[in-house]
Amino acid sequence: MPLIRKDIENIPNAETAVELAHALTAPDSDGRWKAARSLARVPSSAGQLGEALKVETDPRVREALFTSLAYIQTQEAVEAVLPHLRSDNASIRTAALDALNAMPAAASLYIPKLLADADPDIRILVCDTARRLPSELASRYLCELLNTETNANVCGAAVDALSEVGEPEALSVMAKCAERFSNEPFLLFSIKIASERIGGDARAPRAP
């Protein structure tokens, strides 16, 4: 989905913004699509865009809603997107993740809680968002996850992200993870590669 767009319309005035908000519930999808696009330039509309997103069934309009929320990049916009990470619809989950990844600064406050979510699928998805944070912060969050994580797939997602953003401190955390999951060859291999990228072969934990 095109989350970065150069053709956003001029900022609507207050009266027009009210009309556009009403148009989010228009019976015709073209009207809703145009309203969703135009409200990208109205940060205060994040809540209304989020409400529209809860009930929207047209994929094209839904994409415009996600795109505008990503463009707004406020905490309210993040909160409008987050519930859709749990959607049963794979395309909606992907769109929500794309939107979240497009506003990592606004999402950063929510990352620790999401990485501790009871659903391992959420933890896996959010590792991808965490890697987009400044490397020191991303490495800290991902290491905190690895220190307590019991799901090998989640560990794999965290290690993959650390291979790009991990700080030297991540090496010992990944080594301990390798010890806990000594019967998971793929994870051990991923940890080895990530450790080599971060700190060199000499400090990389060895897979048995």
C-alpha positions in Angstrom: 0.0 0.0 0.0 1.4 3.5 -0.9 1.9 5.0 2.5 4.2 7.8 1.3 2.3 10.0 -1.1 3.2 13.3 -2.8 -0.3 14.1 -4.1 -2.0 14.8 -0.7 -4.5 17.6 -1.3 -4.2 21.0 0.3 -5.2 21.3 4.0 -9.0 21.5 4.2 -10.5 24.4 6.3 -12.5 23.6 9.4 -15.8 23.6 7.6 -14.6 21.4 4.8 -13.0 19.0 7.3 -16.4 18.6 9.0 -18.0 17.8 5.7 -15.3 15.3 4.9 -15.7 13.6 8.2 -19.4 13.1 7.4 -18.5 11.8 4.0 -16.6 8.9 5.6 -20.0 7.3 6.0 -21.3 8.2 2.5 -23.2 5.4 0.7 -20.9 5.5 -2.3 -17.4 4.2 -2.0 -15.9 6.9 -4.2 -17.1 9.5 -1.8 -15.7 7.7 1.2 -12.4 7.2 -0.6 -12.1 10.9 -1.5 -12.9 11.9 2.1 -10.4 9.4 3.6 -7.6 10.8 1.3 -8.4 14.4 2.0 -8.5 14.0 5.8 -4.8 13.0 5.7 -4.1 16.7 6.1 -6.3 17.0 9.2 -4.4 15.5 12.1 -7.4 15.9 14.4 -9.4 13.5 12.1 -7.4 10.4 13.3 -10.2 9.3 15.6 -12.8 9.7 12.8 -10.7 7.8 10.4 -10.2 5.1 13.0 -14.0 4.8 13.5 -14.5 4.6 9.7 -11.8 1.9 9.5 -13.7 -0.3 12.0 -16.7 -0.7 9.6 -15.2 -0.1 6.2 -15.6 -3.1 3.8 -14.3 -1.7 0.5 -10.6 -2.6 0.2 -9.8 0.6 -1.8 -11.4 2.8 0.9 -9.7 0.8 3.6 -6.3 1.4 2.0 -7.0 5.1 1.9 -7.9 5.1 5.6 -4.7 3.3 6.6 -2.7 5.6 4.4 -4.1 8.7 5.8 -3.6 7.5 9.4 0.0 6.7 8.5 0.4 10.2 7.1 -1.0 11.8 10.2 1.5 10.0 12.4 0.1 10.8 15.9 -0.5 8.6 18.9 -4.2 8.7 18.1 -3.4 7.5 14.6 -1.4 4.6 16.0 -4.2 3.7 18.4 -6.6 3.6 15.4 -4.4 1.2 13.6 -3.3 -1.2 16.4 -6.6 -3.2 16.7 -6.3 -4.3 13.1 -3.1 -6.2 13.8 -5.5 -8.8 15.3 -7.8 -9.0 12.3 -8.7 -12.4 10.9 -8.2 -10.9 7.4 -4.6 -11.3 6.3 -4.7 -8.2 4.0 -6.0 -6.1 6.8 -3.2 -7.3 9.2 -0.6 -6.5 6.5 -2.1 -3.1 5.9 -2.1 -2.3 9.6 1.5 -3.4 10.0 2.5 -1.3 7.0 0.8 1.7 8.5 2.5 1.1 11.9 5.9 0.7 10.2 5.4 4.0 8.4 5.1 5.9 11.7 7.7 4.3 14.0 8.3 7.4 16.1 4.6 7.7 17.1 4.4 3.9 17.6 7.5 3.7 19.8 5.6 4.2 23.0 3.5 1.1 22.3 6.3 -1.2 21.2 7.3 -2.6 24.6 3.7 -3.5 25.5 3.1 -5.1 22.0 6.3 -7.1 22.3 4.9 -8.5 25.6 1.5 -9.3 24.1 0.0 -12.6 24.9 -0.4 -13.4 21.2 2.9 -14.6 19.7 1.7 -13.5 16.3 1.5 -9.9 17.5 5.0 -10.2 19.0 6.3 -11.5 15.7 4.7 -8.7 13.7 5.9 -6.0 16.0 9.5 -7.1 15.8 9.4 -5.7 12.3 8.2 -2.3 13.6 10.8 -2.3 16.4 13.7 -2.6 13.9 12.6 0.8 12.4 13.3 2.6 15.7 16.7 4.2 16.4 19.1 1.3 16.7 19.9 1.8 20.4 16.2 1.8 21.4 15.3 -1.1 19.0 18.2 -3.2 20.3 17.1 -2.7 23.9 13.5 -3.5 23.2 14.3 -6.6 21.2 16.8 -7.8 23.8 14.2 -7.4 26.6 12.0 -9.6 24.5 14.6 -12.3 23.9 15.5 -12.4 27.6 12.0 -13.9 28.5 10.6 -15.2 25.2 9.6 -18.9 25.1 8.4 -19.1 21.5 11.1 -20.0 19.0 9.3 -18.3 16.1 9.2 -15.0 18.1 12.8 -15.4 18.9 13.6 -15.9 15.3 11.8 -12.7 14.3 13.6 -10.8 17.1 17.0 -12.2 16.0 16.3 -11.3 12.4 15.6 -7.7 13.5 18.7 -7.6 15.7 20.8 -8.6 12.8 20.1 -5.2 11.3 19.9 -3.0 14.4 21.5 -4.9 17.3 24.0 -3.2 19.5 27.0 -5.1 21.0 25.1 -5.8 24.1 22.7 -8.0 22.1 25.5 -10.6 21.7 25.2 -12.0 25.2 21.5 -12.0 25.1 21.4 -14.0 21.8 24.0 -16.4 23.3 21.7 -17.1 26.2 18.8 -17.5 23.8 20.9 -20.1 21.8 21.4 -22.0 25.0 17.7 -22.1 25.8 16.8 -23.2 22.3 19.7 -25.6 21.7 17.3 -28.0 19.9 16.2 -25.4 17.3 18.9 -25.6 14.5 17.3 -22.9 12.4 17.2 -20.4 15.3 20.8 -21.3 16.2 21.9 -20.6 12.7 20.0 -17.3 12.7 21.7 -16.3 16.0 25.1 -17.2 14.6 24.6 -15.0 11.5 23.2 -12.1 13.5 26.0 -12.3 16.0 28.6 -12.3 13.2 27.0 -9.2 11.7 26.9 -7.4 15.1 30.2 -8.3 16.6 32.4 -10.6 14.5 32.9 -14.4 14.3 35.0 -14.6 17.5 32.0 -13.7 19.7 29.3 -15.5 17.8 27.6 -18.4 19.7 28.2 -21.7 18.0 25.5 -24.0 16.9 26.1 -27.6 18.0 
